[in-house]
Amino acid sequence: MMIIASLSDSARYEMLNPLFRRAFDFIREIAPATLETGRHVLEEDALTVMVNEPVMKKRENAHMEVHDRFIDIHVPLSREEGFMWKERAALEKLREADGRDYRSRVEAYRAKM
């Protein structure tokens, strides 16, 4: 499932997960641009904020990603972020998640040809 919404609509989604409200409150209450890059733990093994400056890829170089063990909330700060979406059945797995770090917990996919 993917939710695309504004932070001002967050109350509509807080009932979906008990940590959503805490995550949304954190985003509202701090000045996100002042956070140092890296990992910020709000609740051990449950709620982590990752601050990074990703390199935006061209559409033809990007891979789809899926998350089975965590929820990924994106809040673009310094530039627009685009994304693609497809049903998982329409994807072909490129890389299995192994859980060592953020990138390896994400399984990479591409659209089936």
C-alpha positions as CSV (number, residue, x, y, z in Angstrom):
1,M,0.0,0.0,0.0
2,M,1.2,3.5,-0.8
3,I,-0.2,6.7,0.7
4,I,0.5,9.9,-1.0
5,A,-0.6,12.9,1.1
6,S,0.3,16.2,2.7
7,L,1.4,16.3,6.3
8,S,-1.6,18.5,6.9
9,D,-3.7,15.4,6.2
10,S,-1.8,13.2,8.7
11,A,-4.7,12.7,11.1
12,R,-6.5,10.7,8.4
13,Y,-3.7,8.1,8.5
14,E,-2.7,8.0,12.2
15,M,-5.1,5.1,13.0
16,L,-3.2,2.8,10.5
17,N,-0.2,2.5,12.7
18,P,0.4,3.5,16.4
19,L,3.7,5.1,15.5
20,F,2.4,7.3,12.7
21,R,1.3,10.0,15.1
22,R,4.7,10.1,16.8
23,A,6.5,10.3,13.4
24,F,4.2,13.0,12.1
25,D,4.5,15.0,15.3
26,F,8.3,14.8,15.2
27,I,8.3,16.1,11.6
28,R,5.9,19.0,12.5
29,E,7.8,20.0,15.7
30,I,11.4,20.0,14.6
31,A,13.0,22.0,11.9
32,P,13.9,19.1,9.6
33,A,16.5,21.1,7.7
34,T,18.5,21.5,10.9
35,L,18.9,17.7,11.5
36,E,22.3,16.3,10.8
37,T,22.5,13.6,8.2
38,G,22.3,10.1,9.6
39,R,20.1,7.9,11.8
40,H,18.0,9.4,14.6
41,V,16.3,6.8,16.9
42,L,13.0,8.0,18.3
43,E,12.0,4.6,19.7
44,E,14.5,1.7,19.7
45,D,13.6,-1.1,17.2
46,A,10.4,0.7,16.2
47,L,10.8,4.3,15.0
48,T,13.9,5.7,13.3
49,V,14.4,8.9,11.2
50,M,17.0,8.7,8.5
51,V,18.2,12.0,7.2
52,N,20.0,11.9,3.9
53,E,20.8,13.9,0.8
54,P,20.0,11.4,-1.9
55,V,21.2,11.7,-5.4
56,M,18.1,11.8,-7.6
57,K,18.2,9.4,-10.4
58,K,16.9,9.7,-13.9
59,R,13.8,7.6,-14.4
60,E,15.6,5.2,-16.7
61,N,18.3,4.5,-14.1
62,A,16.0,4.1,-11.1
63,H,14.8,0.8,-9.6
64,M,11.6,0.2,-7.8
65,E,11.8,-0.7,-4.1
66,V,9.6,-2.5,-1.6
67,H,9.5,-2.5,2.2
68,D,8.0,-5.5,4.0
69,R,9.5,-4.9,7.5
70,F,9.2,-1.2,7.9
71,I,7.2,1.8,6.7
72,D,9.0,4.5,4.7
73,I,7.9,8.1,5.1
74,H,9.5,10.6,2.7
75,V,9.6,14.3,3.5
76,P,11.6,16.1,0.7
77,L,13.3,19.2,2.1
78,S,15.6,20.6,-0.5
79,R,14.2,19.5,-3.8
80,E,11.2,17.7,-5.4
81,E,11.2,13.9,-5.3
82,G,9.5,11.8,-7.9
83,F,8.5,8.2,-7.7
84,M,7.2,5.3,-9.6
85,W,4.5,2.8,-8.5
86,K,3.5,-0.6,-9.8
87,E,1.8,-3.6,-8.3
88,R,4.3,-6.0,-6.9
89,A,3.1,-8.8,-9.3
90,A,4.3,-6.6,-12.2
91,L,7.8,-6.5,-10.8
92,E,10.9,-8.7,-11.2
93,K,13.2,-8.9,-8.2
94,L,16.8,-7.7,-8.7
95,R,18.1,-8.0,-5.2
96,E,17.0,-9.7,-2.0
97,A,16.9,-7.7,1.2
98,D,19.5,-9.0,3.8
99,G,18.8,-6.6,6.7
100,R,22.3,-5.3,7.5
101,D,21.6,-1.6,6.8
102,Y,19.0,0.6,5.3
103,R,19.9,0.0,1.7
104,S,20.1,-3.8,2.2
105,R,16.7,-3.9,4.0
106,V,15.2,-2.7,0.8
107,E,14.5,-5.2,-2.0
108,A,15.1,-3.8,-5.5
109,Y,12.8,-4.5,-8.4
110,R,12.3,-3.5,-12.0
111,A,9.2,-3.7,-14.1
112,K,8.8,-7.0,-15.9
113,M,9.3,-6.8,-19.6
